[in-house]
């Protein structure tokens, strides 16, 4: 596994743990279709939450984890969510899009975790 994949996996693990502590129920992780992948899908009460996880180890080199959430990425996640909802026959489900940005210190410890509800 590449270093980038390891950081991504660690970020998703941290985000999943954090969301569980808030009381979210994780439904799916790394849901894939031909068009791409949704990182985390969770239930927050009656709302289905599509969570995009962005991770960085050195925010000064490639920008912060939140800066990686581009308009193009937001569009892609919305399109994938539409495919997911249709595949589950849940088009009328209340949906929210959250972002969890995880920054790791050089020793691998979580330095910062930001959760933005309704990010886009």
PyMOL CGO cylinders between C-alpha atoms (Angstrom):
from pymol import cmd
from pymol.cgo import CYLINDER

trace = [
    CYLINDER, 0.00, 0.00, 0.00, 1.35, 3.43, -0.93, 0.3, 1, 1, 1, 1, 1, 1,
    CYLINDER, 1.35, 3.43, -0.93, 2.00, 6.12, 1.68, 0.3, 1, 1, 1, 1, 1, 1,
    CYLINDER, 2.00, 6.12, 1.68, -0.83, 8.17, 0.18, 0.3, 1, 1, 1, 1, 1, 1,
    CYLINDER, -0.83, 8.17, 0.18, -3.24, 5.23, 0.52, 0.3, 1, 1, 1, 1, 1, 1,
    CYLINDER, -3.24, 5.23, 0.52, -2.11, 4.66, 4.12, 0.3, 1, 1, 1, 1, 1, 1,
    CYLINDER, -2.11, 4.66, 4.12, -2.78, 8.30, 5.01, 0.3, 1, 1, 1, 1, 1, 1,
    CYLINDER, -2.78, 8.30, 5.01, -6.19, 8.12, 3.33, 0.3, 1, 1, 1, 1, 1, 1,
    CYLINDER, -6.19, 8.12, 3.33, -7.09, 4.92, 5.18, 0.3, 1, 1, 1, 1, 1, 1,
    CYLINDER, -7.09, 4.92, 5.18, -5.95, 6.40, 8.52, 0.3, 1, 1, 1, 1, 1, 1,
    CYLINDER, -5.95, 6.40, 8.52, -8.01, 9.52, 7.83, 0.3, 1, 1, 1, 1, 1, 1,
    CYLINDER, -8.01, 9.52, 7.83, -11.11, 7.45, 7.11, 0.3, 1, 1, 1, 1, 1, 1,
    CYLINDER, -11.11, 7.45, 7.11, -10.52, 5.39, 10.28, 0.3, 1, 1, 1, 1, 1, 1,
    CYLINDER, -10.52, 5.39, 10.28, -10.23, 8.58, 12.35, 0.3, 1, 1, 1, 1, 1, 1,
    CYLINDER, -10.23, 8.58, 12.35, -13.32, 10.11, 10.74, 0.3, 1, 1, 1, 1, 1, 1,
    CYLINDER, -13.32, 10.11, 10.74, -15.37, 6.92, 11.24, 0.3, 1, 1, 1, 1, 1, 1,
    CYLINDER, -15.37, 6.92, 11.24, -14.39, 6.73, 14.92, 0.3, 1, 1, 1, 1, 1, 1,
    CYLINDER, -14.39, 6.73, 14.92, -15.20, 10.41, 15.42, 0.3, 1, 1, 1, 1, 1, 1,
    CYLINDER, -15.20, 10.41, 15.42, -18.63, 10.09, 13.77, 0.3, 1, 1, 1, 1, 1, 1,
    CYLINDER, -18.63, 10.09, 13.77, -19.49, 6.99, 15.83, 0.3, 1, 1, 1, 1, 1, 1,
    CYLINDER, -19.49, 6.99, 15.83, -18.67, 8.97, 18.99, 0.3, 1, 1, 1, 1, 1, 1,
    CYLINDER, -18.67, 8.97, 18.99, -21.17, 11.62, 17.85, 0.3, 1, 1, 1, 1, 1, 1,
    CYLINDER, -21.17, 11.62, 17.85, -23.83, 8.93, 17.53, 0.3, 1, 1, 1, 1, 1, 1,
    CYLINDER, -23.83, 8.93, 17.53, -23.82, 8.49, 13.77, 0.3, 1, 1, 1, 1, 1, 1,
    CYLINDER, -23.82, 8.49, 13.77, -24.51, 4.98, 12.48, 0.3, 1, 1, 1, 1, 1, 1,
    CYLINDER, -24.51, 4.98, 12.48, -22.09, 4.00, 9.73, 0.3, 1, 1, 1, 1, 1, 1,
    CYLINDER, -22.09, 4.00, 9.73, -23.89, 2.28, 6.87, 0.3, 1, 1, 1, 1, 1, 1,
    CYLINDER, -23.89, 2.28, 6.87, -21.18, 1.93, 4.24, 0.3, 1, 1, 1, 1, 1, 1,
    CYLINDER, -21.18, 1.93, 4.24, -17.50, 2.61, 3.85, 0.3, 1, 1, 1, 1, 1, 1,
    CYLINDER, -17.50, 2.61, 3.85, -15.74, 3.02, 0.50, 0.3, 1, 1, 1, 1, 1, 1,
    CYLINDER, -15.74, 3.02, 0.50, -18.89, 2.42, -1.55, 0.3, 1, 1, 1, 1, 1, 1,
    CYLINDER, -18.89, 2.42, -1.55, -17.80, 2.02, -5.16, 0.3, 1, 1, 1, 1, 1, 1,
    CYLINDER, -17.80, 2.02, -5.16, -19.36, 2.11, -8.57, 0.3, 1, 1, 1, 1, 1, 1,
    CYLINDER, -19.36, 2.11, -8.57, -17.91, 2.61, -12.05, 0.3, 1, 1, 1, 1, 1, 1,
    CYLINDER, -17.91, 2.61, -12.05, -17.99, 6.40, -11.60, 0.3, 1, 1, 1, 1, 1, 1,
    CYLINDER, -17.99, 6.40, -11.60, -16.02, 6.54, -8.35, 0.3, 1, 1, 1, 1, 1, 1,
    CYLINDER, -16.02, 6.54, -8.35, -16.18, 6.05, -4.60, 0.3, 1, 1, 1, 1, 1, 1,
    CYLINDER, -16.18, 6.05, -4.60, -17.98, 7.51, -1.60, 0.3, 1, 1, 1, 1, 1, 1,
    CYLINDER, -17.98, 7.51, -1.60, -15.79, 7.47, 1.53, 0.3, 1, 1, 1, 1, 1, 1,
    CYLINDER, -15.79, 7.47, 1.53, -18.38, 7.12, 4.30, 0.3, 1, 1, 1, 1, 1, 1,
    CYLINDER, -18.38, 7.12, 4.30, -22.16, 6.87, 4.32, 0.3, 1, 1, 1, 1, 1, 1,
    CYLINDER, -22.16, 6.87, 4.32, -23.80, 7.30, 7.70, 0.3, 1, 1, 1, 1, 1, 1,
    CYLINDER, -23.80, 7.30, 7.70, -27.17, 7.86, 9.32, 0.3, 1, 1, 1, 1, 1, 1,
    CYLINDER, -27.17, 7.86, 9.32, -27.64, 10.89, 11.60, 0.3, 1, 1, 1, 1, 1, 1,
    CYLINDER, -27.64, 10.89, 11.60, -31.17, 10.53, 12.91, 0.3, 1, 1, 1, 1, 1, 1,
    CYLINDER, -31.17, 10.53, 12.91, -33.45, 10.55, 9.88, 0.3, 1, 1, 1, 1, 1, 1,
    CYLINDER, -33.45, 10.55, 9.88, -30.78, 12.07, 7.63, 0.3, 1, 1, 1, 1, 1, 1,
    CYLINDER, -30.78, 12.07, 7.63, -28.46, 10.11, 5.38, 0.3, 1, 1, 1, 1, 1, 1,
    CYLINDER, -28.46, 10.11, 5.38, -25.02, 11.70, 5.51, 0.3, 1, 1, 1, 1, 1, 1,
    CYLINDER, -25.02, 11.70, 5.51, -22.52, 11.36, 2.69, 0.3, 1, 1, 1, 1, 1, 1,
    CYLINDER, -22.52, 11.36, 2.69, -19.10, 12.07, 4.20, 0.3, 1, 1, 1, 1, 1, 1,
    CYLINDER, -19.10, 12.07, 4.20, -16.07, 13.02, 2.13, 0.3, 1, 1, 1, 1, 1, 1,
    CYLINDER, -16.07, 13.02, 2.13, -12.85, 12.51, 4.09, 0.3, 1, 1, 1, 1, 1, 1,
    CYLINDER, -12.85, 12.51, 4.09, -9.79, 14.56, 3.18, 0.3, 1, 1, 1, 1, 1, 1,
    CYLINDER, -9.79, 14.56, 3.18, -6.43, 13.76, 4.81, 0.3, 1, 1, 1, 1, 1, 1,
    CYLINDER, -6.43, 13.76, 4.81, -3.03, 15.39, 4.83, 0.3, 1, 1, 1, 1, 1, 1,
    CYLINDER, -3.03, 15.39, 4.83, 0.23, 14.81, 6.69, 0.3, 1, 1, 1, 1, 1, 1,
    CYLINDER, 0.23, 14.81, 6.69, 2.00, 18.02, 5.77, 0.3, 1, 1, 1, 1, 1, 1,
    CYLINDER, 2.00, 18.02, 5.77, -0.52, 20.79, 5.12, 0.3, 1, 1, 1, 1, 1, 1,
    CYLINDER, -0.52, 20.79, 5.12, 2.12, 23.27, 3.97, 0.3, 1, 1, 1, 1, 1, 1,
    CYLINDER, 2.12, 23.27, 3.97, 3.33, 21.10, 1.08, 0.3, 1, 1, 1, 1, 1, 1,
    CYLINDER, 3.33, 21.10, 1.08, 0.08, 20.49, -0.85, 0.3, 1, 1, 1, 1, 1, 1,
    CYLINDER, 0.08, 20.49, -0.85, -2.33, 22.75, 1.02, 0.3, 1, 1, 1, 1, 1, 1,
    CYLINDER, -2.33, 22.75, 1.02, -4.66, 21.82, 3.85, 0.3, 1, 1, 1, 1, 1, 1,
    CYLINDER, -4.66, 21.82, 3.85, -7.04, 18.90, 3.84, 0.3, 1, 1, 1, 1, 1, 1,
    CYLINDER, -7.04, 18.90, 3.84, -9.99, 21.31, 3.49, 0.3, 1, 1, 1, 1, 1, 1,
    CYLINDER, -9.99, 21.31, 3.49, -8.39, 23.03, 0.50, 0.3, 1, 1, 1, 1, 1, 1,
    CYLINDER, -8.39, 23.03, 0.50, -8.46, 19.65, -1.26, 0.3, 1, 1, 1, 1, 1, 1,
    CYLINDER, -8.46, 19.65, -1.26, -12.27, 19.92, -1.36, 0.3, 1, 1, 1, 1, 1, 1,
    CYLINDER, -12.27, 19.92, -1.36, -12.60, 21.56, -4.77, 0.3, 1, 1, 1, 1, 1, 1,
    CYLINDER, -12.60, 21.56, -4.77, -15.82, 22.46, -6.59, 0.3, 1, 1, 1, 1, 1, 1,
    CYLINDER, -15.82, 22.46, -6.59, -15.07, 19.60, -8.99, 0.3, 1, 1, 1, 1, 1, 1,
    CYLINDER, -15.07, 19.60, -8.99, -14.82, 17.14, -6.08, 0.3, 1, 1, 1, 1, 1, 1,
    CYLINDER, -14.82, 17.14, -6.08, -18.12, 18.42, -4.63, 0.3, 1, 1, 1, 1, 1, 1,
    CYLINDER, -18.12, 18.42, -4.63, -19.83, 17.83, -8.00, 0.3, 1, 1, 1, 1, 1, 1,
    CYLINDER, -19.83, 17.83, -8.00, -18.37, 14.33, -8.22, 0.3, 1, 1, 1, 1, 1, 1,
    CYLINDER, -18.37, 14.33, -8.22, -19.57, 13.41, -4.71, 0.3, 1, 1, 1, 1, 1, 1,
    CYLINDER, -19.57, 13.41, -4.71, -23.08, 14.72, -5.48, 0.3, 1, 1, 1, 1, 1, 1,
    CYLINDER, -23.08, 14.72, -5.48, -23.22, 12.67, -8.69, 0.3, 1, 1, 1, 1, 1, 1,
    CYLINDER, -23.22, 12.67, -8.69, -22.04, 9.54, -6.89, 0.3, 1, 1, 1, 1, 1, 1,
    CYLINDER, -22.04, 9.54, -6.89, -24.58, 10.13, -4.12, 0.3, 1, 1, 1, 1, 1, 1,
    CYLINDER, -24.58, 10.13, -4.12, -27.33, 10.26, -6.74, 0.3, 1, 1, 1, 1, 1, 1,
    CYLINDER, -27.33, 10.26, -6.74, -26.19, 6.91, -8.14, 0.3, 1, 1, 1, 1, 1, 1,
    CYLINDER, -26.19, 6.91, -8.14, -26.03, 5.46, -4.61, 0.3, 1, 1, 1, 1, 1, 1,
    CYLINDER, -26.03, 5.46, -4.61, -29.54, 6.65, -3.74, 0.3, 1, 1, 1, 1, 1, 1,
    CYLINDER, -29.54, 6.65, -3.74, -30.99, 5.25, -6.97, 0.3, 1, 1, 1, 1, 1, 1,
    CYLINDER, -30.99, 5.25, -6.97, -29.26, 1.91, -6.38, 0.3, 1, 1, 1, 1, 1, 1,
    CYLINDER, -29.26, 1.91, -6.38, -30.88, 1.75, -2.93, 0.3, 1, 1, 1, 1, 1, 1,
    CYLINDER, -30.88, 1.75, -2.93, -34.23, 3.08, -4.14, 0.3, 1, 1, 1, 1, 1, 1,
    CYLINDER, -34.23, 3.08, -4.14, -33.89, 5.89, -1.61, 0.3, 1, 1, 1, 1, 1, 1,
    CYLINDER, -33.89, 5.89, -1.61, -34.15, 8.95, -3.88, 0.3, 1, 1, 1, 1, 1, 1,
    CYLINDER, -34.15, 8.95, -3.88, -36.53, 10.64, -1.45, 0.3, 1, 1, 1, 1, 1, 1,
    CYLINDER, -36.53, 10.64, -1.45, -34.26, 10.20, 1.56, 0.3, 1, 1, 1, 1, 1, 1,
    CYLINDER, -34.26, 10.20, 1.56, -33.13, 13.39, 3.31, 0.3, 1, 1, 1, 1, 1, 1,
    CYLINDER, -33.13, 13.39, 3.31, -29.41, 13.77, 2.50, 0.3, 1, 1, 1, 1, 1, 1,
    CYLINDER, -29.41, 13.77, 2.50, -26.63, 15.97, 3.84, 0.3, 1, 1, 1, 1, 1, 1,
    CYLINDER, -26.63, 15.97, 3.84, -23.05, 16.29, 2.59, 0.3, 1, 1, 1, 1, 1, 1,
    CYLINDER, -23.05, 16.29, 2.59, -20.37, 16.59, 5.26, 0.3, 1, 1, 1, 1, 1, 1,
    CYLINDER, -20.37, 16.59, 5.26, -16.60, 16.89, 5.05, 0.3, 1, 1, 1, 1, 1, 1,
    CYLINDER, -16.60, 16.89, 5.05, -14.18, 15.58, 7.65, 0.3, 1, 1, 1, 1, 1, 1,
    CYLINDER, -14.18, 15.58, 7.65, -10.67, 16.96, 7.23, 0.3, 1, 1, 1, 1, 1, 1,
    CYLINDER, -10.67, 16.96, 7.23, -7.92, 15.15, 9.11, 0.3, 1, 1, 1, 1, 1, 1,
    CYLINDER, -7.92, 15.15, 9.11, -4.39, 16.49, 9.48, 0.3, 1, 1, 1, 1, 1, 1,
    CYLINDER, -4.39, 16.49, 9.48, -1.72, 14.15, 10.80, 0.3, 1, 1, 1, 1, 1, 1,
    CYLINDER, -1.72, 14.15, 10.80, 1.48, 15.14, 12.58, 0.3, 1, 1, 1, 1, 1, 1,
    CYLINDER, 1.48, 15.14, 12.58, 4.69, 13.68, 11.18, 0.3, 1, 1, 1, 1, 1, 1,
    CYLINDER, 4.69, 13.68, 11.18, 4.60, 10.96, 13.86, 0.3, 1, 1, 1, 1, 1, 1,
    CYLINDER, 4.60, 10.96, 13.86, 1.20, 9.78, 12.55, 0.3, 1, 1, 1, 1, 1, 1,
    CYLINDER, 1.20, 9.78, 12.55, -0.91, 11.19, 15.40, 0.3, 1, 1, 1, 1, 1, 1,
    CYLINDER, -0.91, 11.19, 15.40, -4.06, 13.14, 14.55, 0.3, 1, 1, 1, 1, 1, 1,
    CYLINDER, -4.06, 13.14, 14.55, -3.07, 16.78, 14.82, 0.3, 1, 1, 1, 1, 1, 1,
    CYLINDER, -3.07, 16.78, 14.82, -6.42, 18.23, 13.81, 0.3, 1, 1, 1, 1, 1, 1,
    CYLINDER, -6.42, 18.23, 13.81, -9.85, 16.91, 12.82, 0.3, 1, 1, 1, 1, 1, 1,
    CYLINDER, -9.85, 16.91, 12.82, -12.43, 19.31, 11.41, 0.3, 1, 1, 1, 1, 1, 1,
    CYLINDER, -12.43, 19.31, 11.41, -16.02, 18.25, 10.74, 0.3, 1, 1, 1, 1, 1, 1,
    CYLINDER, -16.02, 18.25, 10.74, -18.12, 20.50, 8.55, 0.3, 1, 1, 1, 1, 1, 1,
    CYLINDER, -18.12, 20.50, 8.55, -21.79, 19.56, 8.50, 0.3, 1, 1, 1, 1, 1, 1,
    CYLINDER, -21.79, 19.56, 8.50, -23.65, 20.49, 5.34, 0.3, 1, 1, 1, 1, 1, 1,
    CYLINDER, -23.65, 20.49, 5.34, -20.37, 21.49, 3.68, 0.3, 1, 1, 1, 1, 1, 1,
    CYLINDER, -20.37, 21.49, 3.68, -21.85, 21.58, 0.18, 0.3, 1, 1, 1, 1, 1, 1,
]
cmd.load_cgo(trace, "trace")
